[in-house]
């Protein structure tokens, strides 16, 4: 652990997600270090700014910001906020920044993300999944717009800890976020929790691109509303076939929660708009492969995935 009384926290991928949680932790007095690339100059000059409709405007300045991995200190906790599309190149960075007994939290959407990254990391590292329930997006270099929500739930994926130690690590992680004013809870079954989050991410992310619409527009139209519900149900049914029974009535609850949200454009919309690689593998390819292996089909989700592949090829 770092020399001060609080753990040293590193943010790898200081975009919307990493920026928000990193600033919240830093504002709570934690020793937080941010690794940046293209936005380093802007953050070094202006700090990190969070325009939050929940917590009000927040600016962190100066920022413990680094352009080079070599200049950044070893960390006790690493929050990986980068997209799953860059996990391969992030593995050596994570390995270099990890201090002894480091806990690595993947703040990423999709299925199979921990399984893909685990073989690329040292066995001594603890790998956790962090599921973020938040409406947040970057609006400019070093500037994040936080519209709603913010909770983050943690699950232990793999590492050297035994069952009791894993629970203790989860409680430590949850405690960090709660100390920063962020709702957090441990998850007993990370895989099931990922399927449950997919039930929201699969329809809204892809359809925001295909329909050029935010969540409120999709909820207001009966055709898109029905399509979202049908895709959610396909995910729920596939999860059950894979051995993960999601809570009863989850589709209705997710639709209701979305209807109460402000207008929101999910991350995949912004990826397509800025011609960045979309997270199609983690959000669509892996779940569709799991469905096939379980002997079930997701026809509407598969059609959406095929349309998104077409659009991405034209986009790039």
Secondary structure in CASP SS format (residue, H / E / C, confidence):
PFRMAT SS
TARGET T0000
AUTHOR 0000-0000-0000
METHOD secondary structure of the structure
MODEL  1
X C 1.00
X C 1.00
X C 1.00
X C 1.00
X C 1.00
X C 1.00
X C 1.00
X E 1.00
X E 1.00
X E 1.00
X E 1.00
X E 1.00
X C 1.00
X C 1.00
X C 1.00
X H 1.00
X H 1.00
X H 1.00
X H 1.00
X H 1.00
X H 1.00
X H 1.00
X H 1.00
X H 1.00
X H 1.00
X H 1.00
X H 1.00
X C 1.00
X C 1.00
X C 1.00
X E 1.00
X E 1.00
X E 1.00
X E 1.00
X E 1.00
X C 1.00
X C 1.00
X C 1.00
X C 1.00
X H 1.00
X H 1.00
X H 1.00
X H 1.00
X H 1.00
X H 1.00
X H 1.00
X C 1.00
X E 1.00
X E 1.00
X E 1.00
X E 1.00
X E 1.00
X C 1.00
X C 1.00
X C 1.00
X E 1.00
X E 1.00
X E 1.00
X E 1.00
X E 1.00
X C 1.00
X C 1.00
X C 1.00
X C 1.00
X E 1.00
X E 1.00
X C 1.00
X C 1.00
X H 1.00
X H 1.00
X H 1.00
X C 1.00
X C 1.00
X C 1.00
X E 1.00
X E 1.00
X E 1.00
X E 1.00
X E 1.00
X E 1.00
X C 1.00
X C 1.00
X C 1.00
X H 1.00
X H 1.00
X H 1.00
X H 1.00
X H 1.00
X H 1.00
X H 1.00
X H 1.00
X H 1.00
X H 1.00
X H 1.00
X H 1.00
X H 1.00
X H 1.00
X E 1.00
X E 1.00
X E 1.00
X E 1.00
X E 1.00
X E 1.00
X E 1.00
X E 1.00
X E 1.00
X C 1.00
X C 1.00
X C 1.00
X C 1.00
X C 1.00
X C 1.00
X H 1.00
X H 1.00
X H 1.00
X H 1.00
X H 1.00
X H 1.00
X C 1.00
X C 1.00
X C 1.00
X C 1.00
X C 1.00
X C 1.00
X C 1.00
X E 1.00
X E 1.00
X E 1.00
X E 1.00
X E 1.00
X E 1.00
X E 1.00
X E 1.00
X E 1.00
X E 1.00
X E 1.00
X E 1.00
X E 1.00
X E 1.00
X E 1.00
X C 1.00
X C 1.00
X E 1.00
X E 1.00
X E 1.00
X E 1.00
X E 1.00
X E 1.00
X E 1.00
X E 1.00
X E 1.00
X E 1.00
X E 1.00
X E 1.00
X E 1.00
X E 1.00
X E 1.00
X E 1.00
X C 1.00
X C 1.00
X C 1.00
X C 1.00
X H 1.00
X H 1.00
X H 1.00
X H 1.00
X H 1.00
X H 1.00
X H 1.00
X H 1.00
X H 1.00
X H 1.00
X H 1.00
X H 1.00
X H 1.00
X H 1.00
X H 1.00
X H 1.00
X H 1.00
X C 1.00
X C 1.00
X C 1.00
X C 1.00
X E 1.00
X E 1.00
X E 1.00
X C 1.00
X C 1.00
X C 1.00
X H 1.00
X H 1.00
X H 1.00
X H 1.00
X H 1.00
X H 1.00
X H 1.00
X H 1.00
X H 1.00
X H 1.00
X H 1.00
X H 1.00
X H 1.00
X H 1.00
X H 1.00
X H 1.00
X H 1.00
X H 1.00
X H 1.00
X H 1.00
X H 1.00
X C 1.00
X C 1.00
X C 1.00
X C 1.00
X H 1.00
X H 1.00
X H 1.00
X H 1.00
X H 1.00
X H 1.00
X C 1.00
X H 1.00
X H 1.00
X H 1.00
X H 1.00
X H 1.00
X H 1.00
X H 1.00
X H 1.00
X H 1.00
X H 1.00
X H 1.00
X H 1.00
X H 1.00
X H 1.00
X H 1.00
X H 1.00
X H 1.00
X H 1.00
X H 1.00
X H 1.00
X C 1.00
X C 1.00
X C 1.00
X C 1.00
X C 1.00
X C 1.00
X C 1.00
X C 1.00
X H 1.00
X H 1.00
X H 1.00
X H 1.00
X H 1.00
X H 1.00
X H 1.00
X H 1.00
X H 1.00
X H 1.00
X H 1.00
X C 1.00
X C 1.00
X C 1.00
X C 1.00
X C 1.00
X C 1.00
X H 1.00
X H 1.00
X H 1.00
X H 1.00
X H 1.00
X H 1.00
X H 1.00
X C 1.00
X C 1.00
X C 1.00
X C 1.00
X C 1.00
X C 1.00
X H 1.00
X H 1.00
X H 1.00
X H 1.00
X H 1.00
X H 1.00
X H 1.00
X H 1.00
X H 1.00
X H 1.00
X H 1.00
X H 1.00
X H 1.00
X H 1.00
X H 1.00
X C 1.00
X C 1.00
X C 1.00
X C 1.00
X H 1.00
X H 1.00
X H 1.00
X H 1.00
X H 1.00
X H 1.00
X H 1.00
X H 1.00
X H 1.00
X H 1.00
X H 1.00
X H 1.00
X H 1.00
X H 1.00
X H 1.00
X H 1.00
X H 1.00
X C 1.00
END
